[in-house]
Amino acid sequence: MKNLILTMTILAIVFGCQHSHEHTHEDQPKEKAELYDYDVEARITDMGITLSEPPAPVANYVNAVRTGNLVFMAGKGPNLPEGGYVTGKLGETLTVEEGYEAAKLVAQAQLSALKAEIGDLNKVVRIVKVLGMVNCAPDFANQPEVINGFSDTMVEVFGDRGKHARAAVGMASLPRNIAVEIEMIVEVQD
């Protein structure tokens, strides 16, 4: 019992100190720190990426869910500018290079959907996690090289903040025979 009381007392002191420390800064203005020394959206334009209004989901889901400072992005496929998708299986009908380019198209789709959700891509604190799924033949083993198209684009856009934890996995099939599907988790400013 004495140990419990001692533990509770220590916790009360620790949390009380943290609270009083936080309280001393409440009178200071809270300005949002500039995350970038460049305009992220101007960089996207300079890269030749065109952001567009993301299409409405085709089923019972949403493009993004925000909880706190995290945005969970639904999986997106490689939308072609003229309409439709890049389709086919890596290792059968598509090369690694074609898969890499398809993953870059997914990056464009995800950036468009993220902008629609948060309004300004300069609010991105970090690309946290990426799950890349590759529609591939059973003996295809270059999923990471394909998903690099997405990862390289995120780093080119956001610099070190674009570096992320990642999984790149092979799938027997993907919806509508798309070549790749990628989802991500992003930390953003309030």
KEDOVEX-611685 format. One record per residue (C-alpha): residue number from 1; residue in three letters; chain; x, y, z. Coordinates in Angstrom, 3 decimals, decimal comma, m for minus. Layout:
// residues N
<node><resi>NUM</resi><resn>ALA</resn><chain>A</chain><X>X</X><Y>Y</Y><Z>Z</Z></node>
...
//
This chain:
// residues 190
<node><resi>1</resi><resn>MET</resn><chain>A</chain><X>0,000</X><Y>0,000</Y><Z>0,000</Z></node>
<node><resi>2</resi><resn>LYS</resn><chain>A</chain><X>2,883</X><Y>2,352</Y><Z>0,846</Z></node>
<node><resi>3</resi><resn>ASN</resn><chain>A</chain><X>4,383</X><Y>1,702</Y><Z>m2,597</Z></node>
<node><resi>4</resi><resn>LEU</resn><chain>A</chain><X>1,071</X><Y>2,554</Y><Z>m4,254</Z></node>
<node><resi>5</resi><resn>ILE</resn><chain>A</chain><X>0,789</X><Y>5,820</Y><Z>m2,320</Z></node>
<node><resi>6</resi><resn>LEU</resn><chain>A</chain><X>4,415</X><Y>6,694</Y><Z>m3,109</Z></node>
<node><resi>7</resi><resn>THR</resn><chain>A</chain><X>3,875</X><Y>5,937</Y><Z>m6,807</Z></node>
<node><resi>8</resi><resn>MET</resn><chain>A</chain><X>0,685</X><Y>8,022</Y><Z>m6,912</Z></node>
<node><resi>9</resi><resn>THR</resn><chain>A</chain><X>2,455</X><Y>10,923</Y><Z>m5,187</Z></node>
<node><resi>10</resi><resn>ILE</resn><chain>A</chain><X>5,353</X><Y>10,818</Y><Z>m7,673</Z></node>
<node><resi>11</resi><resn>LEU</resn><chain>A</chain><X>2,940</X><Y>10,719</Y><Z>m10,612</Z></node>
<node><resi>12</resi><resn>ALA</resn><chain>A</chain><X>0,999</X><Y>13,659</Y><Z>m9,222</Z></node>
<node><resi>13</resi><resn>ILE</resn><chain>A</chain><X>4,212</X><Y>15,668</Y><Z>m8,868</Z></node>
<node><resi>14</resi><resn>VAL</resn><chain>A</chain><X>5,426</X><Y>14,771</Y><Z>m12,370</Z></node>
<node><resi>15</resi><resn>PHE</resn><chain>A</chain><X>2,111</X><Y>15,534</Y><Z>m14,059</Z></node>
<node><resi>16</resi><resn>GLY</resn><chain>A</chain><X>1,643</X><Y>18,636</Y><Z>m11,940</Z></node>
<node><resi>17</resi><resn>CYS</resn><chain>A</chain><X>5,044</X><Y>19,929</Y><Z>m13,062</Z></node>
<node><resi>18</resi><resn>GLN</resn><chain>A</chain><X>4,277</X><Y>19,208</Y><Z>m16,688</Z></node>
<node><resi>19</resi><resn>HIS</resn><chain>A</chain><X>0,955</X><Y>20,987</Y><Z>m16,431</Z></node>
<node><resi>20</resi><resn>SER</resn><chain>A</chain><X>2,448</X><Y>24,030</Y><Z>m14,733</Z></node>
<node><resi>21</resi><resn>HIS</resn><chain>A</chain><X>5,258</X><Y>24,125</Y><Z>m17,337</Z></node>
<node><resi>22</resi><resn>GLU</resn><chain>A</chain><X>2,719</X><Y>24,064</Y><Z>m20,147</Z></node>
<node><resi>23</resi><resn>HIS</resn><chain>A</chain><X>0,689</X><Y>26,730</Y><Z>m18,399</Z></node>
<node><resi>24</resi><resn>THR</resn><chain>A</chain><X>3,607</X><Y>29,180</Y><Z>m18,278</Z></node>
<node><resi>25</resi><resn>HIS</resn><chain>A</chain><X>3,659</X><Y>29,267</Y><Z>m22,097</Z></node>
<node><resi>26</resi><resn>GLU</resn><chain>A</chain><X>m0,060</X><Y>29,859</Y><Z>m22,637</Z></node>
<node><resi>27</resi><resn>ASP</resn><chain>A</chain><X>0,382</X><Y>33,623</Y><Z>m22,697</Z></node>
<node><resi>28</resi><resn>GLN</resn><chain>A</chain><X>2,853</X><Y>33,383</Y><Z>m25,598</Z></node>
<node><resi>29</resi><resn>PRO</resn><chain>A</chain><X>1,434</X><Y>33,531</Y><Z>m29,119</Z></node>
<node><resi>30</resi><resn>LYS</resn><chain>A</chain><X>1,155</X><Y>30,172</Y><Z>m30,829</Z></node>
<node><resi>31</resi><resn>GLU</resn><chain>A</chain><X>2,307</X><Y>30,593</Y><Z>m34,402</Z></node>
<node><resi>32</resi><resn>LYS</resn><chain>A</chain><X>2,574</X><Y>27,699</Y><Z>m36,755</Z></node>
<node><resi>33</resi><resn>ALA</resn><chain>A</chain><X>6,159</X><Y>27,052</Y><Z>m37,672</Z></node>
<node><resi>34</resi><resn>GLU</resn><chain>A</chain><X>7,054</X><Y>27,148</Y><Z>m41,324</Z></node>
<node><resi>35</resi><resn>LEU</resn><chain>A</chain><X>7,904</X><Y>23,591</Y><Z>m42,253</Z></node>
<node><resi>36</resi><resn>TYR</resn><chain>A</chain><X>9,508</X><Y>24,265</Y><Z>m45,613</Z></node>
<node><resi>37</resi><resn>ASP</resn><chain>A</chain><X>11,858</X><Y>26,861</Y><Z>m47,033</Z></node>
<node><resi>38</resi><resn>TYR</resn><chain>A</chain><X>10,000</X><Y>26,491</Y><Z>m50,339</Z></node>
<node><resi>39</resi><resn>ASP</resn><chain>A</chain><X>6,381</X><Y>26,287</Y><Z>m51,472</Z></node>
<node><resi>40</resi><resn>VAL</resn><chain>A</chain><X>5,480</X><Y>22,595</Y><Z>m51,738</Z></node>
<node><resi>41</resi><resn>GLU</resn><chain>A</chain><X>2,673</X><Y>23,227</Y><Z>m54,207</Z></node>
<node><resi>42</resi><resn>ALA</resn><chain>A</chain><X>4,948</X><Y>25,337</Y><Z>m56,450</Z></node>
<node><resi>43</resi><resn>ARG</resn><chain>A</chain><X>7,486</X><Y>22,498</Y><Z>m56,387</Z></node>
<node><resi>44</resi><resn>ILE</resn><chain>A</chain><X>4,755</X><Y>20,054</Y><Z>m57,471</Z></node>
<node><resi>45</resi><resn>THR</resn><chain>A</chain><X>3,908</X><Y>22,335</Y><Z>m60,403</Z></node>
<node><resi>46</resi><resn>ASP</resn><chain>A</chain><X>7,611</X><Y>22,650</Y><Z>m61,291</Z></node>
<node><resi>47</resi><resn>MET</resn><chain>A</chain><X>7,823</X><Y>18,841</Y><Z>m61,327</Z></node>
<node><resi>48</resi><resn>GLY</resn><chain>A</chain><X>5,082</X><Y>18,760</Y><Z>m63,972</Z></node>
<node><resi>49</resi><resn>ILE</resn><chain>A</chain><X>2,549</X><Y>17,190</Y><Z>m61,612</Z></node>
<node><resi>50</resi><resn>THR</resn><chain>A</chain><X>m1,006</X><Y>18,399</Y><Z>m62,110</Z></node>
<node><resi>51</resi><resn>LEU</resn><chain>A</chain><X>m3,263</X><Y>18,107</Y><Z>m59,081</Z></node>
<node><resi>52</resi><resn>SER</resn><chain>A</chain><X>m6,933</X><Y>17,551</Y><Z>m59,819</Z></node>
<node><resi>53</resi><resn>GLU</resn><chain>A</chain><X>m10,138</X><Y>17,031</Y><Z>m57,926</Z></node>
<node><resi>54</resi><resn>PRO</resn><chain>A</chain><X>m10,054</X><Y>13,406</Y><Z>m56,771</Z></node>
<node><resi>55</resi><resn>PRO</resn><chain>A</chain><X>m12,860</X><Y>11,208</Y><Z>m58,070</Z></node>
<node><resi>56</resi><resn>ALA</resn><chain>A</chain><X>m15,569</X><Y>10,198</Y><Z>m55,651</Z></node>
<node><resi>57</resi><resn>PRO</resn><chain>A</chain><X>m15,045</X><Y>6,756</Y><Z>m54,113</Z></node>
<node><resi>58</resi><resn>VAL</resn><chain>A</chain><X>m16,737</X><Y>3,956</Y><Z>m56,055</Z></node>
<node><resi>59</resi><resn>ALA</resn><chain>A</chain><X>m17,907</X><Y>2,092</Y><Z>m52,937</Z></node>
<node><resi>60</resi><resn>ASN</resn><chain>A</chain><X>m18,812</X><Y>2,695</Y><Z>m49,307</Z></node>
<node><resi>61</resi><resn>TYR</resn><chain>A</chain><X>m15,618</X><Y>4,452</Y><Z>m48,168</Z></node>
<node><resi>62</resi><resn>VAL</resn><chain>A</chain><X>m13,991</X><Y>7,903</Y><Z>m48,189</Z></node>
<node><resi>63</resi><resn>ASN</resn><chain>A</chain><X>m10,716</X><Y>9,127</Y><Z>m49,719</Z></node>
<node><resi>64</resi><resn>ALA</resn><chain>A</chain><X>m9,277</X><Y>10,175</Y><Z>m46,368</Z></node>
<node><resi>65</resi><resn>VAL</resn><chain>A</chain><X>m9,964</X><Y>10,000</Y><Z>m42,653</Z></node>
<node><resi>66</resi><resn>ARG</resn><chain>A</chain><X>m8,345</X><Y>12,499</Y><Z>m40,314</Z></node>
<node><resi>67</resi><resn>THR</resn><chain>A</chain><X>m7,886</X><Y>11,746</Y><Z>m36,643</Z></node>
<node><resi>68</resi><resn>GLY</resn><chain>A</chain><X>m5,879</X><Y>14,264</Y><Z>m34,677</Z></node>
<node><resi>69</resi><resn>ASN</resn><chain>A</chain><X>m2,801</X><Y>15,176</Y><Z>m36,728</Z></node>
<node><resi>70</resi><resn>LEU</resn><chain>A</chain><X>m2,872</X><Y>11,983</Y><Z>m38,791</Z></node>
<node><resi>71</resi><resn>VAL</resn><chain>A</chain><X>m4,570</X><Y>11,553</Y><Z>m42,164</Z></node>
<node><resi>72</resi><resn>PHE</resn><chain>A</chain><X>m5,188</X><Y>7,980</Y><Z>m43,322</Z></node>
<node><resi>73</resi><resn>MET</resn><chain>A</chain><X>m5,428</X><Y>7,913</Y><Z>m47,108</Z></node>
<node><resi>74</resi><resn>ALA</resn><chain>A</chain><X>m7,470</X><Y>5,236</Y><Z>m48,877</Z></node>
<node><resi>75</resi><resn>GLY</resn><chain>A</chain><X>m5,663</X><Y>3,144</Y><Z>m51,473</Z></node>
<node><resi>76</resi><resn>LYS</resn><chain>A</chain><X>m5,389</X><Y>4,752</Y><Z>m54,914</Z></node>
<node><resi>77</resi><resn>GLY</resn><chain>A</chain><X>m4,543</X><Y>3,322</Y><Z>m58,308</Z></node>
<node><resi>78</resi><resn>PRO</resn><chain>A</chain><X>m2,577</X><Y>4,694</Y><Z>m61,265</Z></node>
<node><resi>79</resi><resn>ASN</resn><chain>A</chain><X>m5,054</X><Y>7,045</Y><Z>m62,976</Z></node>
<node><resi>80</resi><resn>LEU</resn><chain>A</chain><X>m4,077</X><Y>7,911</Y><Z>m66,548</Z></node>
<node><resi>81</resi><resn>PRO</resn><chain>A</chain><X>m4,413</X><Y>11,609</Y><Z>m67,538</Z></node>
<node><resi>82</resi><resn>GLU</resn><chain>A</chain><X>m6,670</X><Y>10,639</Y><Z>m70,471</Z></node>
<node><resi>83</resi><resn>GLY</resn><chain>A</chain><X>m8,869</X><Y>8,486</Y><Z>m68,209</Z></node>
<node><resi>84</resi><resn>GLY</resn><chain>A</chain><X>m8,750</X><Y>4,887</Y><Z>m67,112</Z></node>
<node><resi>85</resi><resn>TYR</resn><chain>A</chain><X>m5,894</X><Y>3,169</Y><Z>m65,287</Z></node>
<node><resi>86</resi><resn>VAL</resn><chain>A</chain><X>m2,574</X><Y>1,506</Y><Z>m65,929</Z></node>
<node><resi>87</resi><resn>THR</resn><chain>A</chain><X>m3,562</X><Y>m2,161</Y><Z>m65,842</Z></node>
<node><resi>88</resi><resn>GLY</resn><chain>A</chain><X>m1,770</X><Y>m5,463</Y><Z>m66,030</Z></node>
<node><resi>89</resi><resn>LYS</resn><chain>A</chain><X>0,555</X><Y>m7,739</Y><Z>m64,087</Z></node>
<node><resi>90</resi><resn>LEU</resn><chain>A</chain><X>4,161</X><Y>m6,935</Y><Z>m63,324</Z></node>
<node><resi>91</resi><resn>GLY</resn><chain>A</chain><X>6,359</X><Y>m9,732</Y><Z>m64,567</Z></node>
<node><resi>92</resi><resn>GLU</resn><chain>A</chain><X>3,826</X><Y>m10,737</Y><Z>m67,243</Z></node>
<node><resi>93</resi><resn>THR</resn><chain>A</chain><X>2,430</X><Y>m7,779</Y><Z>m69,190</Z></node>
<node><resi>94</resi><resn>LEU</resn><chain>A</chain><X>4,297</X><Y>m4,887</Y><Z>m67,508</Z></node>
<node><resi>95</resi><resn>THR</resn><chain>A</chain><X>7,986</X><Y>m4,188</Y><Z>m66,880</Z></node>
<node><resi>96</resi><resn>VAL</resn><chain>A</chain><X>9,481</X><Y>m2,848</Y><Z>m63,664</Z></node>
<node><resi>97</resi><resn>GLU</resn><chain>A</chain><X>9,946</X><Y>0,527</Y><Z>m65,397</Z></node>
<node><resi>98</resi><resn>GLU</resn><chain>A</chain><X>6,257</X><Y>0,632</Y><Z>m66,378</Z></node>
<node><resi>99</resi><resn>GLY</resn><chain>A</chain><X>5,330</X><Y>m0,272</Y><Z>m62,802</Z></node>
<node><resi>100</resi><resn>TYR</resn><chain>A</chain><X>7,589</X><Y>2,505</Y><Z>m61,477</Z></node>
<node><resi>101</resi><resn>GLU</resn><chain>A</chain><X>5,808</X><Y>5,019</Y><Z>m63,738</Z></node>
<node><resi>102</resi><resn>ALA</resn><chain>A</chain><X>2,418</X><Y>3,669</Y><Z>m62,600</Z></node>
<node><resi>103</resi><resn>ALA</resn><chain>A</chain><X>3,463</X><Y>4,202</Y><Z>m58,968</Z></node>
<node><resi>104</resi><resn>LYS</resn><chain>A</chain><X>4,359</X><Y>7,823</Y><Z>m59,839</Z></node>
<node><resi>105</resi><resn>LEU</resn><chain>A</chain><X>0,801</X><Y>8,252</Y><Z>m61,149</Z></node>
<node><resi>106</resi><resn>VAL</resn><chain>A</chain><X>m0,496</X><Y>6,950</Y><Z>m57,819</Z></node>
<node><resi>107</resi><resn>ALA</resn><chain>A</chain><X>1,621</X><Y>9,587</Y><Z>m56,062</Z></node>
<node><resi>108</resi><resn>GLN</resn><chain>A</chain><X>m0,135</X><Y>12,237</Y><Z>m58,141</Z></node>
<node><resi>109</resi><resn>ALA</resn><chain>A</chain><X>m3,543</X><Y>10,794</Y><Z>m57,230</Z></node>
<node><resi>110</resi><resn>GLN</resn><chain>A</chain><X>m2,658</X><Y>10,656</Y><Z>m53,525</Z></node>
<node><resi>111</resi><resn>LEU</resn><chain>A</chain><X>m1,326</X><Y>14,227</Y><Z>m53,532</Z></node>
<node><resi>112</resi><resn>SER</resn><chain>A</chain><X>m4,579</X><Y>15,385</Y><Z>m55,168</Z></node>
<node><resi>113</resi><resn>ALA</resn><chain>A</chain><X>m6,700</X><Y>13,555</Y><Z>m52,588</Z></node>
<node><resi>114</resi><resn>LEU</resn><chain>A</chain><X>m4,539</X><Y>14,826</Y><Z>m49,711</Z></node>
<node><resi>115</resi><resn>LYS</resn><chain>A</chain><X>m4,810</X><Y>18,427</Y><Z>m50,931</Z></node>
<node><resi>116</resi><resn>ALA</resn><chain>A</chain><X>m8,605</X><Y>18,034</Y><Z>m51,137</Z></node>
<node><resi>117</resi><resn>GLU</resn><chain>A</chain><X>m8,587</X><Y>16,840</Y><Z>m47,522</Z></node>
<node><resi>118</resi><resn>ILE</resn><chain>A</chain><X>m6,214</X><Y>19,377</Y><Z>m45,893</Z></node>
<node><resi>119</resi><resn>GLY</resn><chain>A</chain><X>m6,381</X><Y>22,331</Y><Z>m48,301</Z></node>
<node><resi>120</resi><resn>ASP</resn><chain>A</chain><X>m2,657</X><Y>23,143</Y><Z>m48,427</Z></node>
<node><resi>121</resi><resn>LEU</resn><chain>A</chain><X>0,137</X><Y>20,619</Y><Z>m48,916</Z></node>
<node><resi>122</resi><resn>ASN</resn><chain>A</chain><X>2,532</X><Y>22,944</Y><Z>m47,061</Z></node>
<node><resi>123</resi><resn>LYS</resn><chain>A</chain><X>0,804</X><Y>21,611</Y><Z>m43,895</Z></node>
<node><resi>124</resi><resn>VAL</resn><chain>A</chain><X>2,375</X><Y>18,161</Y><Z>m44,373</Z></node>
<node><resi>125</resi><resn>VAL</resn><chain>A</chain><X>4,683</X><Y>17,449</Y><Z>m41,435</Z></node>
<node><resi>126</resi><resn>ARG</resn><chain>A</chain><X>5,693</X><Y>13,952</Y><Z>m42,568</Z></node>
<node><resi>127</resi><resn>ILE</resn><chain>A</chain><X>4,730</X><Y>11,106</Y><Z>m44,840</Z></node>
<node><resi>128</resi><resn>VAL</resn><chain>A</chain><X>4,617</X><Y>8,490</Y><Z>m42,080</Z></node>
<node><resi>129</resi><resn>LYS</resn><chain>A</chain><X>3,745</X><Y>5,117</Y><Z>m43,639</Z></node>
<node><resi>130</resi><resn>VAL</resn><chain>A</chain><X>3,168</X><Y>3,762</Y><Z>m47,130</Z></node>
<node><resi>131</resi><resn>LEU</resn><chain>A</chain><X>1,673</X><Y>0,422</Y><Z>m48,138</Z></node>
<node><resi>132</resi><resn>GLY</resn><chain>A</chain><X>2,382</X><Y>m0,398</Y><Z>m51,777</Z></node>
<node><resi>133</resi><resn>MET</resn><chain>A</chain><X>0,588</X><Y>m3,333</Y><Z>m53,399</Z></node>
<node><resi>134</resi><resn>VAL</resn><chain>A</chain><X>1,798</X><Y>m4,642</Y><Z>m56,746</Z></node>
<node><resi>135</resi><resn>ASN</resn><chain>A</chain><X>m0,355</X><Y>m6,766</Y><Z>m59,086</Z></node>
<node><resi>136</resi><resn>CYS</resn><chain>A</chain><X>2,243</X><Y>m9,322</Y><Z>m60,134</Z></node>
<node><resi>137</resi><resn>ALA</resn><chain>A</chain><X>3,097</X><Y>m12,779</Y><Z>m61,364</Z></node>
<node><resi>138</resi><resn>PRO</resn><chain>A</chain><X>3,804</X><Y>m15,344</Y><Z>m58,617</Z></node>
<node><resi>139</resi><resn>ASP</resn><chain>A</chain><X>7,560</X><Y>m15,341</Y><Z>m59,316</Z></node>
<node><resi>140</resi><resn>PHE</resn><chain>A</chain><X>7,896</X><Y>m11,529</Y><Z>m59,546</Z></node>
<node><resi>141</resi><resn>ALA</resn><chain>A</chain><X>10,242</X><Y>m10,265</Y><Z>m56,818</Z></node>
<node><resi>142</resi><resn>ASN</resn><chain>A</chain><X>10,804</X><Y>m6,577</Y><Z>m57,620</Z></node>
<node><resi>143</resi><resn>GLN</resn><chain>A</chain><X>7,912</X><Y>m4,990</Y><Z>m55,741</Z></node>
<node><resi>144</resi><resn>PRO</resn><chain>A</chain><X>10,224</X><Y>m2,495</Y><Z>m53,957</Z></node>
<node><resi>145</resi><resn>GLU</resn><chain>A</chain><X>11,591</X><Y>m1,216</Y><Z>m57,288</Z></node>
<node><resi>146</resi><resn>VAL</resn><chain>A</chain><X>8,023</X><Y>m0,611</Y><Z>m58,499</Z></node>
<node><resi>147</resi><resn>ILE</resn><chain>A</chain><X>6,864</X><Y>1,217</Y><Z>m55,354</Z></node>
<node><resi>148</resi><resn>ASN</resn><chain>A</chain><X>10,023</X><Y>3,358</Y><Z>m55,494</Z></node>
<node><resi>149</resi><resn>GLY</resn><chain>A</chain><X>8,149</X><Y>5,413</Y><Z>m58,110</Z></node>
<node><resi>150</resi><resn>PHE</resn><chain>A</chain><X>5,804</X><Y>6,545</Y><Z>m55,334</Z></node>
<node><resi>151</resi><resn>SER</resn><chain>A</chain><X>8,474</X><Y>6,907</Y><Z>m52,633</Z></node>
<node><resi>152</resi><resn>ASP</resn><chain>A</chain><X>10,864</X><Y>8,837</Y><Z>m54,872</Z></node>
<node><resi>153</resi><resn>THR</resn><chain>A</chain><X>8,070</X><Y>11,278</Y><Z>m55,739</Z></node>
<node><resi>154</resi><resn>MET</resn><chain>A</chain><X>7,196</X><Y>11,867</Y><Z>m52,065</Z></node>
<node><resi>155</resi><resn>VAL</resn><chain>A</chain><X>10,851</X><Y>12,626</Y><Z>m51,252</Z></node>
<node><resi>156</resi><resn>GLU</resn><chain>A</chain><X>11,195</X><Y>14,896</Y><Z>m54,281</Z></node>
<node><resi>157</resi><resn>VAL</resn><chain>A</chain><X>8,098</X><Y>16,845</Y><Z>m53,184</Z></node>
<node><resi>158</resi><resn>PHE</resn><chain>A</chain><X>8,600</X><Y>16,964</Y><Z>m49,402</Z></node>
<node><resi>159</resi><resn>GLY</resn><chain>A</chain><X>12,363</X><Y>16,457</Y><Z>m48,984</Z></node>
<node><resi>160</resi><resn>ASP</resn><chain>A</chain><X>13,313</X><Y>14,521</Y><Z>m45,850</Z></node>
<node><resi>161</resi><resn>ARG</resn><chain>A</chain><X>9,717</X><Y>14,845</Y><Z>m44,617</Z></node>
<node><resi>162</resi><resn>GLY</resn><chain>A</chain><X>8,739</X><Y>12,627</Y><Z>m47,539</Z></node>
<node><resi>163</resi><resn>LYS</resn><chain>A</chain><X>10,858</X><Y>9,714</Y><Z>m46,265</Z></node>
<node><resi>164</resi><resn>HIS</resn><chain>A</chain><X>8,567</X><Y>7,106</Y><Z>m44,751</Z></node>
<node><resi>165</resi><resn>ALA</resn><chain>A</chain><X>8,235</X><Y>3,634</Y><Z>m43,343</Z></node>
<node><resi>166</resi><resn>ARG</resn><chain>A</chain><X>7,026</X><Y>1,333</Y><Z>m46,092</Z></node>
<node><resi>167</resi><resn>ALA</resn><chain>A</chain><X>5,844</X><Y>m2,091</Y><Z>m47,165</Z></node>
<node><resi>168</resi><resn>ALA</resn><chain>A</chain><X>5,934</X><Y>m3,167</Y><Z>m50,814</Z></node>
<node><resi>169</resi><resn>VAL</resn><chain>A</chain><X>4,070</X><Y>m6,421</Y><Z>m51,367</Z></node>
<node><resi>170</resi><resn>GLY</resn><chain>A</chain><X>2,916</X><Y>m8,563</Y><Z>m54,261</Z></node>
<node><resi>171</resi><resn>MET</resn><chain>A</chain><X>m0,743</X><Y>m9,372</Y><Z>m54,854</Z></node>
<node><resi>172</resi><resn>ALA</resn><chain>A</chain><X>m2,331</X><Y>m12,083</Y><Z>m56,996</Z></node>
<node><resi>173</resi><resn>SER</resn><chain>A</chain><X>m4,734</X><Y>m9,425</Y><Z>m58,299</Z></node>
<node><resi>174</resi><resn>LEU</resn><chain>A</chain><X>m5,910</X><Y>m5,892</Y><Z>m57,622</Z></node>
<node><resi>175</resi><resn>PRO</resn><chain>A</chain><X>m9,298</X><Y>m4,247</Y><Z>m58,306</Z></node>
<node><resi>176</resi><resn>ARG</resn><chain>A</chain><X>m10,028</X><Y>m3,719</Y><Z>m62,016</Z></node>
<node><resi>177</resi><resn>ASN</resn><chain>A</chain><X>m6,633</X><Y>m5,294</Y><Z>m62,796</Z></node>
<node><resi>178</resi><resn>ILE</resn><chain>A</chain><X>m4,765</X><Y>m2,077</Y><Z>m61,851</Z></node>
<node><resi>179</resi><resn>ALA</resn><chain>A</chain><X>m0,989</X><Y>m2,451</Y><Z>m61,788</Z></node>
<node><resi>180</resi><resn>VAL</resn><chain>A</chain><X>m0,457</X><Y>m0,942</Y><Z>m58,313</Z></node>
<node><resi>181</resi><resn>GLU</resn><chain>A</chain><X>m2,479</X><Y>0,341</Y><Z>m55,381</Z></node>
<node><resi>182</resi><resn>ILE</resn><chain>A</chain><X>m0,915</X><Y>2,483</Y><Z>m52,680</Z></node>
<node><resi>183</resi><resn>GLU</resn><chain>A</chain><X>m2,220</X><Y>3,848</Y><Z>m49,396</Z></node>
<node><resi>184</resi><resn>MET</resn><chain>A</chain><X>m0,463</X><Y>6,163</Y><Z>m46,955</Z></node>
<node><resi>185</resi><resn>ILE</resn><chain>A</chain><X>m0,588</X><Y>7,786</Y><Z>m43,542</Z></node>
<node><resi>186</resi><resn>VAL</resn><chain>A</chain><X>0,404</X><Y>11,454</Y><Z>m43,288</Z></node>
<node><resi>187</resi><resn>GLU</resn><chain>A</chain><X>1,083</X><Y>13,721</Y><Z>m40,298</Z></node>
<node><resi>188</resi><resn>VAL</resn><chain>A</chain><X>m0,182</X><Y>17,271</Y><Z>m40,785</Z></node>
<node><resi>189</resi><resn>GLN</resn><chain>A</chain><X>m0,205</X><Y>20,546</Y><Z>m38,860</Z></node>
<node><resi>190</resi><resn>ASP</resn><chain>A</chain><X>m3,394</X><Y>21,578</Y><Z>m37,072</Z></node>
//
